[in-house]
Amino acid sequence: MRGPAPRALGIGGQTARDNASGARPRAPVRGLLMGSTALATGLASTVFALAQDRPLSVLGSSDLGAYEVIQFATFAGIMGAAMLSAIWLIRERARIASENLNLRERIAELNAILQRSEAMLTTKDQRTVVWTSDRRRPDLIGMLSGVAGVPEERSTFLAFGRWLTPRSAATLDNAVAALREAGTQFDIVAETQAGALLEVQGRKAGAHAVVRFLSVTERQRELARLKAEHASLAADHEALQALLGDLDMPLWLRGATGRLHYVNQAYAVAVEAETPEAAIAAGKELLATRAREDMARHHLTEPFFQQTLPIVVGGDRRLFAVTSVSSNGVAAGIAVDKSDIEALRAEHDRTLRSHAETLDQLSTAVAIFDADEKLRFFNQAFQKLWEFEPGFLESQPDNTMVLDRLRSDGKLAEQPEWRRWKENLLSAYRSVEPQEHWWHIPDGRTLRVVASPHPSGGVTWVFENLTERFDLESRYNAAVRVQGETLDNLAEGVAVFGPDGKLRLFNPAFVTLWRLEEEGIAPDTHIALIRKACERHCAESPWPDFVAAVTGFDDERRETHGQVELHDGTILSHALIPLPNGQIMMTFVDVTDSVNFERALQDKNEALQRADQLKNDFVQHVSYELRSPLTNIIGFTELLTMPDTGPMNERQREYVDHIASSSSVLLTIVNDILDLATVDAGIMELDIGEVQVTRIVGEAAELIGEKLREHQIAIAMDTAAAPPTLFADENRLRQVLFNLLSNAANYAPERSTITLSCRQNGDQIEFCVHDDGPGMPPEILDAAFERFEPHANGGRRRGAGLGLSIVKSFVELHGGSVEIDTGKARGTSVICRFPTVPRGAQAAAE
């Protein structure tokens, strides 16, 4: 009865172990156990029922009691259960043996996989960090010895901030924390402090967090570098986008089509949109259409655009500095409100301009240096004083450089101790009170230099040139001394009276001229006493007028002149000259000799005028008296040459011809003299009319033709550039041209050519007669237009010398001018210029 118990316990123990191990019994075993248990229970129940109701006959119909029946039933149940358990155990052992075999194979396979994994993990080009869920220290597997900057020590390696760049270390720490806490995988590129790149992968495997560090190939390194740059740019982009979104300046991005792609909140506020997205969707533009078109045209040639534009924001017109940059079809722009800045700048500029203009008007040199001893302002007087180049001053040199430059240019006096002198001068930047210095520079100027410190730092240097002041003072003192010496030695008497009538200044000549030695005239003597002393020496005294001018109250103080004759015959020329401060200066000059000489000259001039008048009267009288006999002589000469008068022999005919030619020449001279006398008397009148230029030139040439043919001289006329007509006195113009041609024919060589040309030059018409004669020497040229000044100078005959005088008188009477261009070996050209419309014609037209 005790034997089966252990087996039962063993079976129960095995079942308990199986249950403890978590293994579930198979279905046949579970059915066998349930069947054995049910059988034992049924037998027990049957035996118990029989024991209560009736006896049961068992084993040869022997009578058994209830107790035996119970024992029998229990035994039978136990035996059945034992048999069933034995069967189950045999089957279970076979199954376990098979499972053990499979498990051993699986373990072997896993061991192989583990060894391969460990071999892969322990390669030199990667390193793995594994964190478990129990928060133990992480496992570190593998090596990265070939990568620069990667430490081998465990503690140093896990401290990423020691060997990675700050950005990479921060990114990796955040990624590892997210991986361990939330299982967020990552792939990033980290950069060591030595510049090497690593690919870092983070994965979650069950309860393990694995981070693998991989070295990269050249292509992978480039890809890793690009990933690192992309990550950096992405981070920068996010930071910049966050910054741009919070800027209070409107900002926008435009695509290739010109439509808005991005705007910030300030842009949305400026265009009165609720959000930036609403502004983009509605296409609300900040800039006016014309401004956008100008910007688009500018971007066609230049990527950068910057201009200050007016923009209406919130109903107010404000100034914005608009900057736009175009690249690859995308344009980015920003608008900075400069209204307040421009207003302040304008006010500041006006203030500075006003100060600068005020300081520039000063003759005193001013230079302002800031707290850093840099030149911030200078006026024109400063630049002119030191003769600095504008570029040097505009480069804002410091005070030390300016002093060194002045010393090197030799514009400062050499100092025994230059360094100490300069330090003493620059101590004004550390001083509170103004400092004053005196500079005596090498060019002889004296400067008063004042250094005024500013409360906020810096110094204003004022250079006052006192050279002129000192020079004026010295010159004034010298002038006073020279004036005294000069006045004392002048032959002209000088006396200066003040507004109170008292004598301020006088010289010895004044005392001598007025014979005042006995009166003892002294300064501060009243003019009344001097008048009384002077009036004794003259009959008609000018002193009452002097007294009235000195002591009077006339608003107009005039300069007066006059003469006074003393009793002894001395004539004094006096002048009364007003001076400043109400003073009067009187000057007296002894002009006795000059007056007497002037009187003699006047008498001689009157005598010459009377003689000239007699000459003119004689010329006019003789000229008129000569014309009648000459006319008779010429008339009778012409009668003698007629056939009706009678025949003449050859000699008589020759004599008659000489008489006719001489009479004609004499008549011409008489006519010229009469014409000149008429011009001098001012009674000649011109008969102005329209004259044909070509005709008048031809007629003048015909008049001189016989004389030209006599000497085989040709005449060339050039009127191509002449006007068709001009307004002039035809007879006088013909007489002018005839005299010019006659003069040229007298000097032109035989078989030469005289040129008569006419052309229009502006509002004048020029007649030019040129001959190839010997020309006029300068001494003859000066007297060429003088009357009765004949000069042969190589001419064929010696005339009366009236030809050019007649020409000049008639041309000037027309309002023109005459010019002679002559020289040796180039002949003589006489040019007569007539106005297009003479004064007489103008008056008639008016």
Secondary structure, DSSP 8 states (H G I E B T S, - for coil): --THHHHHHHHHHHHHHHHHHT----HHHHHHHHHHHHHHHHHHHHHHHHHHH--EEETTTEEE-HHHHHHHHHHHHHHHHHHHHHHHHHHHHHHHHHHHHHHHHHHHHHHHHHHHHHHHHTSTTEEEEEE-TT----EEEEE-TTSTT---SHHHHH-HHHHB-HHHHHHHHHHHHHHHHH---EEEEEEBTTS-EEEEEEEEETTEEEEEEEE--HHHHHHHHHHHHHHHHHHHHHHHHHHHHH-SS-EEEE-TTS-EEEE-HHHHHHTT-SSHHHHHHHT--SS-HHHHHHHHHHHTT-SEEEEEEEEEETTEEEEEEEEEEEETTEEEEEEEE-HHHHHHHHHHHHHHHHHHHHHHH-SSEEEEE-TTSBEEEE-HHHHHHHT--HHHHHT--BHHHHHHHHHHTT-S---TTHHHHHHHHHGGGG-SS-EEEEEE-TTS-EEEEEEEE-TTS-EEEEEEE-HHHHHHHHHHHHHHHHHHHHHHH-SSEEEEE-TTSBEEEE-HHHHHHTT-TTTT--TT-BHHHHHHHHGGGBSS--HHHHHHHHH---SS---EEEEEEBTTS-EEEEEEEE-GGG-EEEEEEE-HHHHHHHHHHHHHHHHHHHHHHHHHHHHHHHHHHHHHHHHHHHHHHHHHTSGGG----HHHHHHHHHHHHHHHHHHHHHHHHHHHHHHHHT-----EEEEEHHHHHHHHHHHTHHHHHHTT-EEEEE-TTS-SEEEEEHHHHHHHHHHHHHHHHHHS-TT-EEEEEEEEETTEEEEEEEE-S----HHHHHTTTSTT----TT-SS---S-HHHHHHHHHHHTT-EEEEEE-TTS-EEEEEEEESS-HHHHHHH-
